[in-house]
Amino acid sequence: MEIQYSKQAVKFLKKQDITTRKRIINAINLLPSGDVKKLQGRQGYRLRVGDYRIIFDKSGNILYIEKIDSRGQVYY
């Protein structure tokens, strides 16, 4: 499965400390396992990693990471 990151996702990961970055990337690599739910009212899914949320969409063999942010900010 190919994983593609948006500019926002890469920028967010670069700002994080190494341990947080590793936790998030490890959780993304283990998809589809983990705390994943379908988003309501729009297309896509969310993955919960502690206080962070990863919004992603899957089409075919490509997993596109749209947005990574803290719990309160990611849904806007």
All heavy atoms as a GROMACS GRO file, in nm:
protein
  631
    1MET      N    1   0.084  -0.118   0.000
    1MET     CA    2   0.000   0.000   0.000
    1MET      C    3   0.089   0.125   0.000
    1MET      O    4   0.182   0.135   0.078
    1MET     CB    5  -0.090   0.000   0.124
    1MET     CG    6  -0.183   0.118   0.128
    1MET     SD    7  -0.294   0.123   0.268
    1MET     CE    8  -0.378  -0.032   0.251
    2GLU      N    9   0.058   0.216  -0.089
    2GLU     CA   10   0.135   0.340  -0.100
    2GLU      C   11   0.072   0.447  -0.011
    2GLU      O   12  -0.049   0.465  -0.011
    2GLU     CB   13   0.136   0.387  -0.246
    2GLU     CG   14   0.215   0.513  -0.268
    2GLU     CD   15   0.207   0.565  -0.410
    2GLU    OE1   16   0.157   0.491  -0.497
    2GLU    OE2   17   0.248   0.678  -0.433
    3ILE      N   18   0.156   0.518   0.064
    3ILE     CA   19   0.108   0.625   0.152
    3ILE      C   20   0.157   0.758   0.099
    3ILE      O   21   0.278   0.776   0.077
    3ILE     CB   22   0.157   0.603   0.296
    3ILE    CG1   23   0.107   0.470   0.349
    3ILE    CG2   24   0.112   0.718   0.386
    3ILE    CD1   25   0.161   0.433   0.484
    4GLN      N   26   0.063   0.851   0.075
    4GLN     CA   27   0.098   0.985   0.029
    4GLN      C   28   0.056   1.085   0.135
    4GLN      O   29  -0.051   1.073   0.193
    4GLN     CB   30   0.027   1.016  -0.102
    4GLN     CG   31   0.069   0.929  -0.217
    4GLN     CD   32  -0.007   0.963  -0.345
    4GLN    OE1   33  -0.102   1.038  -0.344
    4GLN    NE2   34   0.037   0.904  -0.455
    5TYR      N   35   0.141   1.185   0.158
    5TYR     CA   36   0.115   1.287   0.259
    5TYR      C   37   0.088   1.422   0.193
    5TYR      O   38   0.153   1.458   0.095
    5TYR     CB   39   0.236   1.303   0.351
    5TYR     CG   40   0.264   1.183   0.437
    5TYR    CD1   41   0.343   1.078   0.391
    5TYR    CD2   42   0.215   1.175   0.566
    5TYR    CE1   43   0.370   0.968   0.471
    5TYR    CE2   44   0.241   1.066   0.646
    5TYR     CZ   45   0.318   0.964   0.598
    5TYR     OH   46   0.344   0.855   0.678
    6SER      N   47  -0.007   1.498   0.248
    6SER     CA   48  -0.032   1.633   0.201
    6SER      C   49   0.078   1.725   0.254
    6SER      O   50   0.154   1.688   0.345
    6SER     CB   51  -0.168   1.683   0.250
    6SER     OG   52  -0.164   1.700   0.391
    7LYS      N   53   0.088   1.846   0.200
    7LYS     CA   54   0.187   1.943   0.248
    7LYS      C   55   0.165   1.975   0.396
    7LYS      O   56   0.259   1.987   0.473
    7LYS     CB   57   0.179   2.073   0.168
    7LYS     CG   58   0.244   2.068   0.034
    7LYS     CD   59   0.240   2.205  -0.030
    7LYS     CE   60   0.309   2.205  -0.163
    7LYS     NZ   61   0.308   2.339  -0.225
    8GLN      N   62   0.039   1.987   0.436
    8GLN     CA   63   0.006   2.019   0.575
    8GLN      C   64   0.053   1.908   0.668
    8GLN      O   65   0.107   1.934   0.776
    8GLN     CB   66  -0.145   2.042   0.591
    8GLN     CG   67  -0.187   2.093   0.729
    8GLN     CD   68  -0.203   1.983   0.833
    8GLN    OE1   69  -0.219   1.865   0.802
    8GLN    NE2   70  -0.195   2.022   0.958
    9ALA      N   71   0.033   1.783   0.629
    9ALA     CA   72   0.072   1.670   0.712
    9ALA      C   73   0.223   1.665   0.731
    9ALA      O   74   0.272   1.644   0.842
    9ALA     CB   75   0.022   1.539   0.650
   10VAL      N   76   0.299   1.687   0.624
   10VAL     CA   77   0.445   1.686   0.632
   10VAL      C   78   0.493   1.801   0.720
   10VAL      O   79   0.581   1.783   0.806
   10VAL     CB   80   0.507   1.695   0.491
   10VAL    CG1   81   0.657   1.714   0.498
   10VAL    CG2   82   0.473   1.570   0.410
   11LYS      N   83   0.433   1.917   0.703
   11LYS     CA   84   0.471   2.035   0.782
   11LYS      C   85   0.444   2.011   0.931
   11LYS      O   86   0.527   2.044   1.016
   11LYS     CB   87   0.390   2.156   0.732
   11LYS     CG   88   0.436   2.288   0.784
   11LYS     CD   89   0.358   2.399   0.715
   11LYS     CE   90   0.399   2.534   0.767
   11LYS     NZ   91   0.324   2.642   0.703
   12PHE      N   92   0.329   1.951   0.963
   12PHE     CA   93   0.296   1.921   1.102
   12PHE      C   94   0.395   1.822   1.162
   12PHE      O   95   0.441   1.840   1.275
   12PHE     CB   96   0.153   1.866   1.112
   12PHE     CG   97   0.111   1.836   1.253
   12PHE    CD1   98   0.063   1.937   1.334
   12PHE    CD2   99   0.123   1.709   1.304
   12PHE    CE1  100   0.025   1.910   1.465
   12PHE    CE2  101   0.086   1.681   1.434
   12PHE     CZ  102   0.037   1.782   1.515
   13LEU      N  103   0.428   1.717   1.087
   13LEU     CA  104   0.522   1.617   1.138
   13LEU      C  105   0.660   1.676   1.163
   13LEU      O  106   0.726   1.641   1.261
   13LEU     CB  107   0.532   1.499   1.041
   13LEU     CG  108   0.414   1.403   1.040
   13LEU    CD1  109   0.429   1.303   0.927
   13LEU    CD2  110   0.401   1.332   1.173
   14LYS      N  111   0.705   1.767   1.078
   14LYS     CA  112   0.836   1.829   1.096
   14LYS      C  113   0.843   1.913   1.222
   14LYS      O  114   0.949   1.928   1.281
   14LYS     CB  115   0.871   1.915   0.974
   14LYS     CG  116   0.911   1.834   0.854
   14LYS     CD  117   0.952   1.922   0.739
   14LYS     CE  118   0.994   1.840   0.619
   14LYS     NZ  119   1.031   1.923   0.505
   15LYS      N  120   0.729   1.969   1.264
   15LYS     CA  121   0.726   2.053   1.384
   15LYS      C  122   0.730   1.973   1.514
   15LYS      O  123   0.762   2.028   1.619
   15LYS     CB  124   0.599   2.139   1.386
   15LYS     CG  125   0.598   2.250   1.286
   15LYS     CD  126   0.470   2.329   1.302
   15LYS     CE  127   0.456   2.436   1.198
   15LYS     NZ  128   0.329   2.508   1.210
   16GLN      N  129   0.697   1.845   1.508
   16GLN     CA  130   0.684   1.764   1.629
   16GLN      C  131   0.821   1.712   1.675
   16GLN      O  132   0.915   1.701   1.595
   16GLN     CB  133   0.591   1.646   1.604
   16GLN     CG  134   0.454   1.685   1.560
   16GLN     CD  135   0.388   1.786   1.652
   16GLN    OE1  136   0.380   1.766   1.772
   16GLN    NE2  137   0.342   1.896   1.596
   17ASP      N  138   0.830   1.678   1.805
   17ASP     CA  139   0.953   1.617   1.855
   17ASP      C  140   0.962   1.474   1.801
   17ASP      O  141   0.864   1.418   1.750
   17ASP     CB  142   0.957   1.619   2.008
   17ASP     CG  143   0.838   1.549   2.068
   17ASP    OD1  144   0.847   1.426   2.087
   17ASP    OD2  145   0.737   1.616   2.094
   18ILE      N  146   1.078   1.414   1.815
   18ILE     CA  147   1.106   1.285   1.751
   18ILE      C  148   1.013   1.175   1.802
   18ILE      O  149   0.964   1.094   1.723
   18ILE     CB  150   1.254   1.246   1.770
   18ILE    CG1  151   1.341   1.342   1.689
   18ILE    CG2  152   1.280   1.103   1.730
   18ILE    CD1  153   1.489   1.326   1.709
   19THR      N  154   0.986   1.170   1.932
   19THR     CA  155   0.902   1.062   1.985
   19THR      C  156   0.759   1.072   1.934
   19THR      O  157   0.700   0.970   1.896
   19THR     CB  158   0.902   1.062   2.140
   19THR    OG1  159   0.863   1.191   2.185
   19THR    CG2  160   1.038   1.028   2.194
   20THR      N  161   0.704   1.193   1.929
   20THR     CA  162   0.569   1.212   1.876
   20THR      C  163   0.564   1.176   1.729
   20THR      O  164   0.472   1.110   1.682
   20THR     CB  165   0.523   1.357   1.898
   20THR    OG1  166   0.534   1.388   2.036
   20THR    CG2  167   0.381   1.377   1.852
   21ARG      N  168   0.663   1.222   1.655
   21ARG     CA  169   0.670   1.194   1.511
   21ARG      C  170   0.673   1.044   1.486
   21ARG      O  171   0.600   0.992   1.401
   21ARG     CB  172   0.794   1.260   1.453
   21ARG     CG  173   0.798   1.261   1.303
   21ARG     CD  174   0.921   1.329   1.249
   21ARG     NE  175   0.950   1.455   1.318
   21ARG     CZ  176   1.072   1.508   1.328
   21ARG    NH1  177   1.175   1.447   1.274
   21ARG    NH2  178   1.089   1.622   1.390
   22LYS      N  179   0.755   0.971   1.563
   22LYS     CA  180   0.764   0.826   1.545
   22LYS      C  181   0.632   0.757   1.578
   22LYS      O  182   0.592   0.663   1.510
   22LYS     CB  183   0.876   0.769   1.632
   22LYS     CG  184   1.014   0.793   1.576
   22LYS     CD  185   1.120   0.728   1.661
   22LYS     CE  186   1.258   0.753   1.604
   22LYS     NZ  187   1.363   0.692   1.687
   23ARG      N  188   0.564   0.803   1.686
   23ARG     CA  189   0.434   0.744   1.724
   23ARG      C  190   0.333   0.760   1.612
   23ARG      O  191   0.260   0.667   1.577
   23ARG     CB  192   0.380   0.813   1.849
   23ARG     CG  193   0.418   0.747   1.976
   23ARG     CD  194   0.358   0.814   2.097
   23ARG     NE  195   0.214   0.824   2.090
   23ARG     CZ  196   0.143   0.920   2.150
   23ARG    NH1  197   0.202   1.014   2.218
   23ARG    NH2  198   0.012   0.921   2.141
   24ILE      N  199   0.327   0.881   1.553
   24ILE     CA  200   0.229   0.909   1.447
   24ILE      C  201   0.261   0.829   1.321
   24ILE      O  202   0.173   0.765   1.264
   24ILE     CB  203   0.222   1.060   1.418
   24ILE    CG1  204   0.162   1.133   1.539
   24ILE    CG2  205   0.140   1.088   1.292
   24ILE    CD1  206   0.166   1.284   1.529
   25ILE      N  207   0.386   0.829   1.280
   25ILE     CA  208   0.425   0.756   1.158
   25ILE      C  209   0.406   0.606   1.176
   25ILE      O  210   0.359   0.538   1.085
   25ILE     CB  211   0.570   0.791   1.118
   25ILE    CG1  212   0.576   0.936   1.071
   25ILE    CG2  213   0.623   0.697   1.011
   25ILE    CD1  214   0.715   0.988   1.045
   26ASN      N  215   0.437   0.555   1.294
   26ASN     CA  216   0.418   0.413   1.322
   26ASN      C  217   0.269   0.376   1.313
   26ASN      O  218   0.233   0.273   1.256
   26ASN     CB  219   0.474   0.377   1.459
   26ASN     CG  220   0.475   0.228   1.483
   26ASN    OD1  221   0.496   0.150   1.391
   26ASN    ND2  222   0.450   0.189   1.606
   27ALA      N  223   0.182   0.461   1.369
   27ALA     CA  224   0.038   0.435   1.365
   27ALA      C  225  -0.013   0.438   1.220
   27ALA      O  226  -0.098   0.357   1.182
   27ALA     CB  227  -0.036   0.538   1.449
   28ILE      N  228   0.040   0.530   1.139
   28ILE     CA  229  -0.001   0.538   0.998
   28ILE      C  230   0.044   0.412   0.923
   28ILE      O  231  -0.032   0.357   0.844
   28ILE     CB  232   0.057   0.666   0.932
   28ILE    CG1  233  -0.013   0.789   0.989
   28ILE    CG2  234   0.042   0.660   0.780
   28ILE    CD1  235   0.050   0.920   0.948
   29ASN      N  236   0.165   0.365   0.951
   29ASN     CA  237   0.215   0.246   0.883
   29ASN      C  238   0.139   0.120   0.922
   29ASN      O  239   0.136   0.024   0.844
   29ASN     CB  240   0.365   0.227   0.911
   29ASN     CG  241   0.448   0.332   0.841
   29ASN    OD1  242   0.409   0.387   0.738
   29ASN    ND2  243   0.563   0.362   0.897
   30LEU      N  244   0.076   0.119   1.040
   30LEU     CA  245   0.001   0.002   1.085
   30LEU      C  246  -0.145   0.003   1.038
   30LEU      O  247  -0.220  -0.087   1.073
   30LEU     CB  248   0.005  -0.007   1.238
   30LEU     CG  249   0.141  -0.039   1.298
   30LEU    CD1  250   0.134  -0.035   1.450
   30LEU    CD2  251   0.190  -0.175   1.251
   31LEU      N  252  -0.187   0.108   0.965
   31LEU     CA  253  -0.325   0.112   0.916
   31LEU      C  254  -0.353  -0.011   0.832
   31LEU      O  255  -0.263  -0.059   0.764
   31LEU     CB  256  -0.346   0.239   0.831
   31LEU     CG  257  -0.370   0.366   0.910
   31LEU    CD1  258  -0.365   0.488   0.820
   31LEU    CD2  259  -0.501   0.363   0.983
   32PRO      N  260  -0.470  -0.066   0.833
   32PRO     CA  261  -0.598  -0.019   0.885
   32PRO      C  262  -0.624  -0.053   1.030
   32PRO      O  263  -0.732  -0.025   1.079
   32PRO     CB  264  -0.699  -0.088   0.795
   32PRO     CG  265  -0.634  -0.216   0.761
   32PRO     CD  266  -0.485  -0.186   0.753
   33SER      N  267  -0.529  -0.113   1.103
   33SER     CA  268  -0.554  -0.139   1.245
   33SER      C  269  -0.538  -0.009   1.323
   33SER      O  270  -0.479   0.087   1.275
   33SER     CB  271  -0.456  -0.244   1.297
   33SER     OG  272  -0.324  -0.193   1.291
   34GLY      N  273  -0.591  -0.005   1.443
   34GLY     CA  274  -0.586   0.115   1.523
   34GLY      C  275  -0.726   0.169   1.546
   34GLY      O  276  -0.826   0.108   1.506
   35ASP      N  277  -0.736   0.284   1.610
   35ASP     CA  278  -0.864   0.346   1.640
   35ASP      C  279  -0.909   0.428   1.519
   35ASP      O  280  -0.887   0.548   1.511
   35ASP     CB  281  -0.851   0.434   1.764
   35ASP     CG  282  -0.984   0.488   1.811
   35ASP    OD1  283  -1.087   0.458   1.748
   35ASP    OD2  284  -0.986   0.561   1.911
   36VAL      N  285  -0.972   0.362   1.423
   36VAL     CA  286  -1.015   0.425   1.297
   36VAL      C  287  -1.167   0.433   1.294
   36VAL      O  288  -1.235   0.336   1.325
   36VAL     CB  289  -0.964   0.345   1.175
   36VAL    CG1  290  -1.016   0.405   1.046
   36VAL    CG2  291  -0.814   0.338   1.174
   37LYS      N  292  -1.218   0.550   1.258
   37LYS     CA  293  -1.362   0.567   1.241
   37LYS      C  294  -1.389   0.643   1.112
   37LYS      O  295  -1.310   0.728   1.072
   37LYS     CB  296  -1.423   0.645   1.358
   37LYS     CG  297  -1.429   0.566   1.486
   37LYS     CD  298  -1.509   0.640   1.591
   37LYS     CE  299  -1.517   0.558   1.717
   37LYS     NZ  300  -1.584   0.631   1.824
   38LYS      N  301  -1.504   0.614   1.052
   38LYS     CA  302  -1.547   0.687   0.933
   38LYS      C  303  -1.596   0.824   0.976
   38LYS      O  304  -1.664   0.838   1.076
   38LYS     CB  305  -1.658   0.610   0.863
   38LYS     CG  306  -1.700   0.670   0.733
   38LYS     CD  307  -1.758   0.564   0.642
   38LYS     CE  308  -1.804   0.617   0.510
   38LYS     NZ  309  -1.738   0.731   0.457
   39LEU      N  310  -1.560   0.927   0.899
   39LEU     CA  311  -1.605   1.062   0.931
   39LEU      C  312  -1.752   1.080   0.895
   39LEU      O  313  -1.799   1.025   0.796
   39LEU     CB  314  -1.522   1.165   0.853
   39LEU     CG  315  -1.376   1.178   0.895
   39LEU    CD1  316  -1.305   1.272   0.800
   39LEU    CD2  317  -1.363   1.226   1.036
   40GLN      N  318  -1.822   1.157   0.974
   40GLN     CA  319  -1.962   1.186   0.946
   40GLN      C  320  -1.973   1.320   0.875
   40GLN      O  321  -1.905   1.415   0.912
   40GLN     CB  322  -2.043   1.193   1.075
   40GLN     CG  323  -2.053   1.060   1.146
   40GLN     CD  324  -2.138   1.069   1.270
   40GLN    OE1  325  -2.172   1.176   1.316
   40GLN    NE2  326  -2.172   0.954   1.325
   41GLY      N  327  -2.056   1.327   0.773
   41GLY     CA  328  -2.080   1.451   0.703
   41GLY      C  329  -1.979   1.483   0.595
   41GLY      O  330  -1.993   1.582   0.525
   42ARG      N  331  -1.876   1.404   0.584
   42ARG     CA  332  -1.779   1.422   0.476
   42ARG      C  333  -1.707   1.291   0.450
   42ARG      O  334  -1.718   1.196   0.526
   42ARG     CB  335  -1.682   1.535   0.505
   42ARG     CG  336  -1.582   1.507   0.614
   42ARG     CD  337  -1.493   1.628   0.633
   42ARG     NE  338  -1.364   1.588   0.683
   42ARG     CZ  339  -1.274   1.672   0.728
   42ARG    NH1  340  -1.300   1.800   0.730
   42ARG    NH2  341  -1.158   1.629   0.772
   43GLN      N  342  -1.633   1.288   0.342
   43GLN     CA  343  -1.566   1.166   0.301
   43GLN      C  344  -1.436   1.148   0.379
   43GLN      O  345  -1.370   1.244   0.413
   43GLN     CB  346  -1.535   1.174   0.151
   43GLN     CG  347  -1.505   1.043   0.088
   43GLN     CD  348  -1.495   1.057  -0.063
   43GLN    OE1  349  -1.512   1.164  -0.117
   43GLN    NE2  350  -1.466   0.948  -0.129
   44GLY      N  351  -1.400   1.025   0.408
   44GLY     CA  352  -1.273   0.996   0.470
   44GLY      C  353  -1.286   0.928   0.604
   44GLY      O  354  -1.395   0.895   0.650
   45TYR      N  355  -1.172   0.909   0.666
   45TYR     CA  356  -1.163   0.841   0.794
   45TYR      C  357  -1.072   0.920   0.886
   45TYR      O  358  -0.995   1.003   0.841
   45TYR     CB  359  -1.104   0.700   0.775
   45TYR     CG  360  -1.186   0.613   0.684
   45TYR    CD1  361  -1.165   0.612   0.547
   45TYR    CD2  362  -1.285   0.530   0.736
   45TYR    CE1  363  -1.240   0.533   0.463
   45TYR    CE2  364  -1.361   0.450   0.652
   45TYR     CZ  365  -1.338   0.452   0.516
   45TYR     OH  366  -1.413   0.374   0.434
   46ARG      N  367  -1.079   0.887   1.017
   46ARG     CA  368  -0.987   0.949   1.110
   46ARG      C  369  -0.920   0.840   1.193
   46ARG      O  370  -0.980   0.738   1.225
   46ARG     CB  371  -1.055   1.051   1.198
   46ARG     CG  372  -1.145   0.991   1.307
   46ARG     CD  373  -1.079   1.005   1.443
   46ARG     NE  374  -1.171   0.966   1.547
   46ARG     CZ  375  -1.161   0.854   1.617
   46ARG    NH1  376  -1.066   0.769   1.593
   46ARG    NH2  377  -1.247   0.825   1.712
   47LEU      N  378  -0.794   0.862   1.223
   47LEU     CA  379  -0.716   0.773   1.307
   47LEU      C  380  -0.678   0.852   1.432
   47LEU      O  381  -0.631   0.964   1.422
   47LEU     CB  382  -0.590   0.727   1.234
   47LEU     CG  383  -0.484   0.653   1.316
   47LEU    CD1  384  -0.539   0.520   1.368
   47LEU    CD2  385  -0.360   0.630   1.233
   48ARG      N  386  -0.700   0.792   1.549
   48ARG     CA  387  -0.668   0.859   1.675
   48ARG      C  388  -0.535   0.806   1.727
   48ARG      O  389  -0.515   0.686   1.739
   48ARG     CB  390  -0.777   0.833   1.778
   48ARG     CG  391  -0.755   0.905   1.908
   48ARG     CD  392  -0.871   0.883   2.002
   48ARG     NE  393  -0.878   0.745   2.048
   48ARG     CZ  394  -0.816   0.699   2.156
   48ARG    NH1  395  -0.742   0.778   2.230
   48ARG    NH2  396  -0.828   0.572   2.191
   49VAL      N  397  -0.444   0.899   1.756
   49VAL     CA  398  -0.315   0.865   1.817
   49VAL      C  399  -0.297   0.961   1.934
   49VAL      O  400  -0.251   1.074   1.917
   49VAL     CB  401  -0.198   0.880   1.718
   49VAL    CG1  402  -0.067   0.841   1.784
   49VAL    CG2  403  -0.221   0.797   1.593
   50GLY      N  404  -0.338   0.919   2.053
   50GLY     CA  405  -0.330   1.006   2.170
   50GLY      C  406  -0.419   1.128   2.150
   50GLY      O  407  -0.538   1.115   2.124
   51ASP      N  408  -0.363   1.247   2.164
   51ASP     CA  409  -0.438   1.372   2.145
   51ASP      C  410  -0.434   1.420   2.001
   51ASP      O  411  -0.480   1.531   1.972
   51ASP     CB  412  -0.384   1.482   2.236
   51ASP     CG  413  -0.428   1.462   2.380
   51ASP    OD1  414  -0.527   1.389   2.402
   51ASP    OD2  415  -0.365   1.519   2.470
   52TYR      N  416  -0.378   1.341   1.910
   52TYR     CA  417  -0.368   1.380   1.770
   52TYR      C  418  -0.467   1.302   1.686
   52TYR      O  419  -0.501   1.189   1.716
   52TYR     CB  420  -0.225   1.358   1.718
   52TYR     CG  421  -0.124   1.438   1.794
   52TYR    CD1  422  -0.044   1.379   1.890
   52TYR    CD2  423  -0.110   1.574   1.773
   52TYR    CE1  424   0.048   1.453   1.963
   52TYR    CE2  425  -0.019   1.649   1.844
   52TYR     CZ  426   0.060   1.588   1.938
   52TYR     OH  427   0.149   1.662   2.010
   53ARG      N  428  -0.512   1.367   1.579
   53ARG     CA  429  -0.603   1.302   1.485
   53ARG      C  430  -0.542   1.310   1.346
   53ARG      O  431  -0.488   1.414   1.306
   53ARG     CB  432  -0.739   1.372   1.485
   53ARG     CG  433  -0.810   1.374   1.620
   53ARG     CD  434  -0.847   1.233   1.666
   53ARG     NE  435  -0.920   1.234   1.791
   53ARG     CZ  436  -0.864   1.224   1.910
   53ARG    NH1  437  -0.734   1.216   1.922
   53ARG    NH2  438  -0.938   1.222   2.019
   54ILE      N  439  -0.554   1.201   1.273
   54ILE     CA  440  -0.504   1.192   1.136
   54ILE      C  441  -0.624   1.169   1.046
   54ILE      O  442  -0.694   1.069   1.060
   54ILE     CB  443  -0.402   1.078   1.123
   54ILE    CG1  444  -0.283   1.105   1.215
   54ILE    CG2  445  -0.357   1.062   0.979
   54ILE    CD1  446  -0.226   0.985   1.278
   55ILE      N  447  -0.650   1.262   0.956
   55ILE     CA  448  -0.760   1.249   0.860
   55ILE      C  449  -0.702   1.191   0.733
   55ILE      O  450  -0.606   1.246   0.677
   55ILE     CB  451  -0.824   1.387   0.831
   55ILE    CG1  452  -0.868   1.456   0.961
   55ILE    CG2  453  -0.941   1.371   0.735
   55ILE    CD1  454  -0.975   1.386   1.039
   56PHE      N  455  -0.759   1.080   0.688
   56PHE     CA  456  -0.706   1.016   0.567
   56PHE      C  457  -0.820   0.961   0.484
   56PHE      O  458  -0.933   0.948   0.528
   56PHE     CB  459  -0.606   0.905   0.603
   56PHE     CG  460  -0.666   0.786   0.672
   56PHE    CD1  461  -0.704   0.675   0.599
   56PHE    CD2  462  -0.684   0.784   0.809
   56PHE    CE1  463  -0.759   0.564   0.662
   56PHE    CE2  464  -0.738   0.674   0.872
   56PHE     CZ  465  -0.776   0.564   0.798
   57ASP      N  466  -0.786   0.931   0.359
   57ASP     CA  467  -0.881   0.872   0.266
   57ASP      C  468  -0.810   0.760   0.191
   57ASP      O  469  -0.689   0.769   0.166
   57ASP     CB  470  -0.933   0.977   0.168
   57ASP     CG  471  -1.067   0.940   0.109
   57ASP    OD1  472  -1.122   0.834   0.146
   57ASP    OD2  473  -1.119   1.016   0.027
   58LYS      N  474  -0.884   0.657   0.158
   58LYS     CA  475  -0.825   0.543   0.088
   58LYS      C  476  -0.897   0.526  -0.045
   58LYS      O  477  -1.019   0.519  -0.050
   58LYS     CB  478  -0.840   0.417   0.172
   58LYS     CG  479  -0.773   0.299   0.110
   58LYS     CD  480  -0.786   0.176   0.196
   58LYS     CE  481  -0.712   0.065   0.126
   58LYS     NZ  482  -0.758  -0.065   0.156
   59SER      N  483  -0.818   0.521  -0.151
   59SER     CA  484  -0.875   0.493  -0.282
   59SER      C  485  -0.784   0.391  -0.350
   59SER      O  486  -0.669   0.420  -0.381
   59SER     CB  487  -0.888   0.620  -0.366
   59SER     OG  488  -0.762   0.678  -0.388
   60GLY      N  489  -0.838   0.272  -0.368
   60GLY     CA  490  -0.759   0.165  -0.429
   60GLY      C  491  -0.644   0.125  -0.339
   60GLY      O  492  -0.663   0.091  -0.223
   61ASN      N  493  -0.523   0.134  -0.391
   61ASN     CA  494  -0.404   0.094  -0.317
   61ASN      C  495  -0.330   0.215  -0.260
   61ASN      O  496  -0.219   0.203  -0.211
   61ASN     CB  497  -0.311   0.014  -0.410
   61ASN     CG  498  -0.219  -0.076  -0.332
   61ASN    OD1  499  -0.251  -0.116  -0.220
   61ASN    ND2  500  -0.104  -0.106  -0.389
   62ILE      N  501  -0.391   0.334  -0.268
   62ILE     CA  502  -0.326   0.457  -0.223
   62ILE      C  503  -0.395   0.507  -0.097
   62ILE      O  504  -0.518   0.521  -0.093
   62ILE     CB  505  -0.330   0.566  -0.333
   62ILE    CG1  506  -0.251   0.518  -0.455
   62ILE    CG2  507  -0.274   0.697  -0.279
   62ILE    CD1  508  -0.261   0.610  -0.572
   63LEU      N  509  -0.316   0.534   0.005
   63LEU     CA  510  -0.366   0.591   0.130
   63LEU      C  511  -0.317   0.736   0.134
   63LEU      O  512  -0.196   0.760   0.134
   63LEU     CB  513  -0.309   0.512   0.248
   63LEU     CG  514  -0.368   0.538   0.383
   63LEU    CD1  515  -0.512   0.489   0.386
   63LEU    CD2  516  -0.289   0.467   0.489
   64TYR      N  517  -0.409   0.832   0.132
   64TYR     CA  518  -0.373   0.972   0.127
   64TYR      C  519  -0.398   1.036   0.263
   64TYR      O  520  -0.511   1.043   0.309
   64TYR     CB  521  -0.454   1.045   0.019
   64TYR     CG  522  -0.415   1.190   0.005
   64TYR    CD1  523  -0.290   1.225  -0.044
   64TYR    CD2  524  -0.502   1.291   0.043
   64TYR    CE1  525  -0.252   1.358  -0.056
   64TYR    CE2  526  -0.465   1.424   0.031
   64TYR     CZ  527  -0.341   1.457  -0.018
   64TYR     OH  528  -0.303   1.589  -0.029
   65ILE      N  529  -0.291   1.082   0.328
   65ILE     CA  530  -0.300   1.148   0.457
   65ILE      C  531  -0.329   1.295   0.431
   65ILE      O  532  -0.244   1.369   0.381
   65ILE     CB  533  -0.168   1.133   0.537
   65ILE    CG1  534  -0.125   0.988   0.546
   65ILE    CG2  535  -0.183   1.198   0.675
   65ILE    CD1  536  -0.222   0.896   0.615
   66GLU      N  537  -0.454   1.338   0.458
   66GLU     CA  538  -0.496   1.474   0.428
   66GLU      C  539  -0.449   1.574   0.532
   66GLU      O  540  -0.401   1.682   0.497
   66GLU     CB  541  -0.648   1.480   0.418
   66GLU     CG  542  -0.705   1.403   0.303
   66GLU     CD  543  -0.857   1.404   0.302
   66GLU    OE1  544  -0.917   1.494   0.362
   66GLU    OE2  545  -0.914   1.313   0.241
   67LYS      N  546  -0.468   1.540   0.660
   67LYS     CA  547  -0.442   1.639   0.764
   67LYS      C  548  -0.404   1.568   0.893
   67LYS      O  549  -0.462   1.466   0.928
   67LYS     CB  550  -0.567   1.725   0.786
   67LYS     CG  551  -0.546   1.844   0.873
   67LYS     CD  552  -0.669   1.934   0.872
   67LYS     CE  553  -0.644   2.058   0.956
   67LYS     NZ  554  -0.760   2.144   0.964
   68ILE      N  555  -0.306   1.624   0.964
   68ILE     CA  556  -0.269   1.578   1.097
   68ILE      C  557  -0.270   1.700   1.187
   68ILE      O  558  -0.211   1.802   1.152
   68ILE     CB  559  -0.130   1.514   1.100
   68ILE    CG1  560  -0.118   1.401   0.998
   68ILE    CG2  561  -0.096   1.463   1.240
   68ILE    CD1  562   0.022   1.346   0.983
   69ASP      N  563  -0.338   1.691   1.299
   69ASP     CA  564  -0.341   1.804   1.392
   69ASP      C  565  -0.388   1.757   1.528
   69ASP      O  566  -0.424   1.641   1.544
   69ASP     CB  567  -0.434   1.914   1.339
   69ASP     CG  568  -0.384   2.053   1.376
   69ASP    OD1  569  -0.315   2.068   1.480
   69ASP    OD2  570  -0.413   2.148   1.301
   70SER      N  571  -0.390   1.849   1.623
   70SER     CA  572  -0.438   1.813   1.756
   70SER      C  573  -0.588   1.793   1.753
   70SER      O  574  -0.657   1.836   1.660
   70SER     CB  575  -0.399   1.920   1.858
   70SER     OG  576  -0.460   2.041   1.824
   71ARG      N  577  -0.638   1.732   1.855
   71ARG     CA  578  -0.777   1.689   1.862
   71ARG      C  579  -0.876   1.801   1.834
   71ARG      O  580  -0.973   1.783   1.761
   71ARG     CB  581  -0.799   1.630   2.000
   71ARG     CG  582  -0.932   1.573   2.027
   71ARG     CD  583  -0.929   1.506   2.161
   71ARG     NE  584  -0.900   1.597   2.269
   71ARG     CZ  585  -0.985   1.630   2.366
   71ARG    NH1  586  -1.103   1.573   2.369
   71ARG    NH2  587  -0.951   1.712   2.460
   72GLY      N  588  -0.856   1.919   1.890
   72GLY     CA  589  -0.952   2.027   1.876
   72GLY      C  590  -0.945   2.102   1.745
   72GLY      O  591  -1.038   2.172   1.707
   73GLN      N  592  -0.833   2.091   1.674
   73GLN     CA  593  -0.812   2.173   1.555
   73GLN      C  594  -0.834   2.100   1.422
   73GLN      O  595  -0.853   2.162   1.319
   73GLN     CB  596  -0.667   2.226   1.554
   73GLN     CG  597  -0.632   2.305   1.677
   73GLN     CD  598  -0.715   2.430   1.690
   73GLN    OE1  599  -0.735   2.501   1.592
   73GLN    NE2  600  -0.765   2.457   1.809
   74VAL      N  601  -0.831   1.969   1.423
   74VAL     CA  602  -0.825   1.893   1.298
   74VAL      C  603  -0.954   1.896   1.218
   74VAL      O  604  -0.952   1.885   1.096
   74VAL     CB  605  -0.779   1.748   1.326
   74VAL    CG1  606  -0.892   1.667   1.383
   74VAL    CG2  607  -0.726   1.684   1.201
   75TYR      N  608  -1.068   1.915   1.282
   75TYR     CA  609  -1.194   1.902   1.209
   75TYR      C  610  -1.242   2.032   1.145
   75TYR      O  611  -1.345   2.036   1.084
   75TYR     CB  612  -1.303   1.851   1.305
   75TYR     CG  613  -1.269   1.712   1.357
   75TYR    CD1  614  -1.234   1.693   1.489
   75TYR    CD2  615  -1.271   1.601   1.274
   75TYR    CE1  616  -1.201   1.568   1.538
   75TYR    CE2  617  -1.238   1.476   1.321
   75TYR     CZ  618  -1.203   1.460   1.453
   75TYR     OH  619  -1.170   1.336   1.499
   76TYR      N  620  -1.166   2.140   1.156
   76TYR     CA  621  -1.206   2.268   1.097
   76TYR      C  622  -1.149   2.287   0.961
   76TYR      O  623  -1.047   2.242   0.927
   76TYR     CB  624  -1.166   2.385   1.188
   76TYR     CG  625  -1.235   2.380   1.320
   76TYR    CD1  626  -1.165   2.350   1.436
   76TYR    CD2  627  -1.370   2.404   1.330
   76TYR    CE1  628  -1.229   2.344   1.559
   76TYR    CE2  629  -1.435   2.400   1.452
   76TYR     CZ  630  -1.363   2.369   1.565
   76TYR     OH  631  -1.429   2.364   1.685
   0.00000   0.00000   0.00000
